[in-house]
Amino acid sequence: MQAAIALDLGRHLRAVIVFDANEPATDDGGPLGPFTVGGLPASSWNREQARAALAGVYVEGNLPPARVRIRAARSGSYRIVARLGGARAKSSKVRLG
């Protein structure tokens, strides 16, 4: 069994995460009886683990900015604004001297 999730990170960048839960291939353990984990058939347990893994996926960090704008103020400070795609990512006031 496979579970996958695709994430659009913007700026023509995508990530695909694939989880494999292939063992055991069947719930039938032959003469030993069915494969179970905590009373669940192994295939159901695998499916729940894959679902939990998909639910825990998140993206951490920033991509490089698409655009950086700097404005000078009369006080001698500068305001720097970075944009990731169309969204404003960060605004900082900086004084050089």
KOLZAZA-875127 format. One record per residue (C-alpha): x, y, z. Coordinates in nm, 4 decimals, always signed. Example, Ala and Ser with C-alpha at 12.3 -4.5 7.8 and 13.67 -1.06 7.14 Angstrom:
BEGIN
((+1.2300; -0.4500; +0.7800))
((+1.3670; -0.1060; +0.7140))
***
This chain:
BEGIN
((+0.0000; +0.0000; +0.0000))
((+0.1208; +0.3516; -0.0778))
((+0.0069; +0.6901; +0.0469))
((+0.1185; +1.0162; -0.1117))
((+0.0737; +1.3890; -0.0729))
((+0.1762; +1.6635; -0.3162))
((+0.2504; +2.0170; -0.1982))
((+0.2578; +2.3232; -0.4204))
((+0.5391; +2.5370; -0.2794))
((+0.4858; +2.8166; -0.5305))
((+0.7081; +2.9599; -0.8014))
((+0.6767; +2.6384; -1.0083))
((+0.8113; +2.4233; -0.7256))
((+0.6285; +2.1163; -0.5976))
((+0.7127; +1.8478; -0.3448))
((+0.5749; +1.4930; -0.3470))
((+0.6006; +1.2764; -0.0350))
((+0.5352; +0.9029; -0.0681))
((+0.4947; +0.6551; +0.2176))
((+0.5233; +0.2802; +0.1485))
((+0.3566; +0.0272; +0.3773))
((+0.3931; -0.2891; +0.1709))
((+0.4615; -0.5509; +0.4362))
((+0.2799; -0.7749; +0.4936))
((+0.1324; -0.8051; +0.1450))
((-0.1797; -0.9803; +0.2803))
((-0.3482; -1.0263; +0.6172))
((-0.3360; -1.4052; +0.5705))
((-0.0627; -1.5635; +0.7797))
((-0.1409; -1.9121; +0.6494))
((-0.1478; -2.1812; +0.9170))
((-0.0474; -1.9276; +1.1835))
((-0.3681; -1.7288; +1.1333))
((-0.4195; -1.3705; +1.0210))
((-0.1545; -1.1033; +1.0770))
((-0.2795; -0.8547; +1.3353))
((-0.1416; -0.5555; +1.5238))
((-0.3231; -0.4676; +1.8438))
((-0.6246; -0.6695; +1.7289))
((-0.6460; -0.4934; +1.3875))
((-0.5712; -0.6702; +1.0603))
((-0.2206; -0.5689; +0.9480))
((-0.3533; -0.3974; +0.6321))
((-0.5875; -0.1771; +0.8394))
((-0.3085; -0.0936; +1.0821))
((-0.0793; +0.0015; +0.7888))
((-0.3518; +0.2209; +0.6396))
((-0.4033; +0.4042; +0.9715))
((-0.0279; +0.4567; +1.0129))
((-0.0036; +0.6000; +0.6585))
((-0.3009; +0.8298; +0.7295))
((-0.1365; +0.9516; +1.0511))
((+0.1931; +1.0123; +0.8667))
((+0.0161; +1.2157; +0.5958))
((-0.1648; +1.4211; +0.8592))
((+0.1697; +1.5084; +1.0190))
((+0.3362; +1.6467; +0.7039))
((+0.4228; +2.0178; +0.7152))
((+0.6593; +2.2566; +0.5428))
((+0.9141; +2.4424; +0.7522))
((+1.1263; +2.7351; +0.6424))
((+1.1140; +2.9951; +0.3676))
((+1.1919; +2.9958; +0.0006))
((+1.4211; +3.2696; -0.1282))
((+1.2261; +3.5931; -0.1798))
((+1.0829; +3.6666; -0.5231))
((+1.1310; +4.0401; -0.4737))
((+1.3025; +4.2636; -0.2191))
((+1.2179; +4.6345; -0.1928))
((+1.4135; +4.8930; +0.0089))
((+1.2787; +5.2373; +0.0949))
((+1.4804; +5.5179; +0.2507))
((+1.3214; +5.7243; +0.5266))
((+1.4066; +6.0840; +0.6165))
((+1.5405; +5.9694; +0.9528))
((+1.8237; +5.7874; +0.7773))
((+1.6705; +5.4448; +0.8319))
((+1.5580; +5.2031; +0.5641))
((+1.2572; +4.9744; +0.5420))
((+1.3220; +4.6403; +0.3745))
((+1.0244; +4.4384; +0.2482))
((+1.0669; +4.0889; +0.1045))
((+0.7924; +3.9103; -0.0896))
((+0.7539; +3.5366; -0.1420))
((+0.5444; +3.4975; -0.4529))
((+0.2606; +3.7470; -0.4039))
((+0.2609; +3.7370; -0.0236))
((+0.4484; +3.9763; +0.2018))
((+0.6976; +3.7712; +0.4011))
((+0.8909; +4.0124; +0.6177))
((+0.9295; +4.3819; +0.6837))
((+1.2276; +4.5151; +0.8768))
((+1.3429; +4.8616; +0.9736))
((+1.7206; +4.9008; +0.9412))
((+1.9512; +5.1914; +1.0237))
((+2.2885; +5.2030; +0.8514))
((+2.5643; +5.4130; +0.9896))
***
